[in-house]
Amino acid sequence: MSNYVVWLDSQDAHLFNLKNTGIEKSHIHKSEMNNHRTPLKDMHKDKNADPYYHHLAEKLKDAEQILLMGPGLAKNHFKSYLDSHATHTLAPKIIGVETVEKMTENQVMAEARKFFKHYDLFHTSI
């Protein structure tokens, strides 16, 4: 099992898998899901986000705890997606949803420290 920090917006998700051996990073770009782009004003109605969220959920399937972060509504939309599509699996593993702007990896990890105080590698990796 792993703990994840996920920084996401409507087009990109950056996953930080906090493992005992270190931090494993990965990236998902929505355009890789073969979706057409929805204008920002219609983003809250974006039905094409489901393949993006599904792919993201697949990457998180071994999560023990998940912290969602990001600047806009995508993190909330993803949480809603999990609430309806992964009610008994991933949805209960969300430990926080934080609104933050674009951040460096070090800033993301500094914010994550508030939620994953028990994670030993924070003391040595950053």
N, C-alpha and C positions, 0 to 999 in steps of 0.2 A: 504494500500500500504506500501511497505517496501523498504528500501535501502539494497543492498547486497554488500559485499566484497567477492570475490571468488578467492581463491588461488588454482591453479590447475596445474598439470603436466599430463603426458600421462596416468597415472595410478590412481591418486587420485584427488579428489576435496574437499576442505574444504570451507564450506559456512558459512558466518557470516551475519545473518539477523539482521540489526540494527533497532530494534523496539523501540517505546517510552518507553516500560517497561523494556528494557534491550537487551542484545545481545543473540540471539538464534543461537547455533552452530549445524551444521550437517556435515556429511561426506559421500561421495560417493566413492566407490572403483570400478574401471573398471571391475575387475574380477567378481564382483557381477552381471555384465550384461551378464554373460555366453559367453564371447568372448575368443577366443584363443589369446595368447600373440604374438604380432608382434615384431620381432627383432628391436632394436633401429634404425638401419640403414634404415629400411623400414617404420619408424613411419610416415613420411610425406605421405605415401601411404596407411595408415591404414584405410581401408574401415570399419573395425569393430569398429571404434571410434564412428560411428553414434549412436548406441544404448546408449553409454556412454553420448554423448552430448545431445541426446534426453531426457534422464533421468534427466540430469543436467538442461536442459531448463524447464522441468516440475516443478522442484523444485523452479525455479525462476519466475514462471508465474505471481505472484503478485508483482513483482519488479517495483519500480518507477525509481530507478537508480541502475546501476550495475558497479562495479569496478572489472576488471579482473586483476589478478596478478599471476605470476609464473616464473619459471626459464627458461623454454624452449619454444617450439613452440606451445604447447597445447593450451595456452590461445589465440593465434592467430588463430589456427585451430577452436577453439570453436567460436570465433568471426565470422569467415568465415561461419561456420555452421549456426549461427544465421542470418547472412546477407542473406543466401539463404533459410533458413527454417522458419525464424521468422522475415521477412523483416519489417513488419509493427507493430509488437508487441514488441518483446524483443530487437531486434537489435538497434533501436533508443535510447534505455535506457542505453546503454553502455556509461559511462562518462570517462573511461580511461582504458588503457591497459598498465600495468607496468611490466617490467622485473625485477624480484627479485629472490634471491636464497631462499632456505628453511628458513623459519622464525618462530620465536615463535609467539604465538597469540598476545602478547603485541607488537611485532615488526610489525605485520600485521596491528593492530589497529593504531599504530603510523603513518604508511604509509597512512592509510585510512583517517586520520585526514586532510590530504592535500586536499582531494576530498570532504569530508563531513563536512565542517567547521560548518555547522548549526546543526549538531547532538549534542544535549544537553548532552547526557549521556557520551560523551567522557570526559567531565569535572569531572564526578563523578566515572566512572567505571574503569579507568586506571590511 
